[in-house]
Amino acid sequence: MVTTFKVSTVPTYMHEFYRGRFGRPSGRFTDIPAMRGFIGYQLRLVNALISRPKGFNTEDPETVIHLNPYLIEEDFDDLIVVLDNLAKHALVDSRLIDYAKPQVLELRKNFASIRNRSQQRG
């Protein structure tokens, strides 16, 4: 994983992280806008997770998952790495990360049912 770039904001970190992960042809995304859309939803998910302990309910994490058509179960592993690195680079208070990580694990556990509910609505 690329973690040696200069980090100044959460969005900058997330874009650099995923560009290092998916910047080379991987077959996962059909084009650059699809990859950028995925990153945007991942950023929204991180913001939703770290805003809750601050007392802000900006978005429901399950809704963000529902909206991200590119998300797969393995992406939750990357989210844990992202959260750890956000604390490591002092971009997010480690207490917020400690709150968010169990939520990520719970969301991963319920990922299939979240997808099923969204397909039934759609």
N, C-alpha and C positions, 0 to 999 in steps of 0.2 A: 504494500500500500504506500502511496505517496503521502508523506506527512512532513516533508522538509521545506515546503513552500512558505512564504511569508503570509501570515494570517492576521487579518485586521478586523474582520466581522464574521458573524455566523454565515451569512449568505456567501461571502467570499470563500470561507472554508468549505462549505458544502459543494459549491461549484468546482473548486479545485479537487476535492476528494473524488467526486464522481467523474470529473474529466479524466483523472488518473486511472480510474476504474474502467470507464467505458469510452475513453477518448480514442482508443484504437478500435479498428473494426472487430466487433464482437458478435454480430449477428442478432444481438438482442433488440436493438432499436433500428427501425427502418430508415431513419434520417435524423439529422441534428435537432429539428424541432421536437421530435418525439423524445429524444434524450433530455432536452431542456425542460419539456413538460414533466417528465418523471422527476427531475431534480427539483422543479418548482413545488411539486406535490410533497416531496420528501422534506423540503424546507418548511412547508406549511405544517406537516406532521410534527416535526421537531418543535416548531413554535407552539403548536397546540399542546404538546406534552410539557414544555417548560413554562408555559404561561399559567397553568392551573395552580401550582403551589404559590404563585405570586398573587392569586386571587382574581385572575382574568380567565374567563372562559371564551377565548377568541373563536375557537372552532372545536367541534367534537372530533377526536382522533378517528373514530370509526367512520365518520362522514368523509374525512380526508382519504382514508383507505378506500372507501367506496368510489370516490371520484378519480382515483389514480388507476387507470386501466393497465398500466405497465408494471404495477407492483406484483412481485412474486414472494412466496414465503421466505426464500433465502435472503431477501433484502432486509429482513429484520436483523440478521447477523451484522450487516453493514451499519444499520442504525445504532446498534450497541457500540460499535467501533467509533462511529461519528460522535455519539454522546460522550464517550470517554475522552476523545480528542478535543472536544469543545471545552471540557474541564481542564485538560492538560495544557491547552493554549490560553487558559484563563479568559475564554470568551463567554463562558457561562459558569455561574457559581456551582461548585461541585454538589452542593445540597440539592439544587434543582435537578442535576443529573441523577443523583441518588433516588430522587422521587420519580423521575421519568423512566429509568431503566426497568423497574418491575412492570410498569405499564406496557412497555414495548414487548416484554415477554408474555404478558397476558393477551395483548393484541395478536401476537403471533399464534398463541394457542387457539385463539378464537377466529383466526384468519379465514378459515374455510366457511364458518358459519356467517361471518360478516359478508363474504362474497355471495353466499347463497341468498341472504336477505336482500342484498342489493340487486341481485338478478331477479328476484321475485317482484321487487318494486319496479324495476326497469322494464 
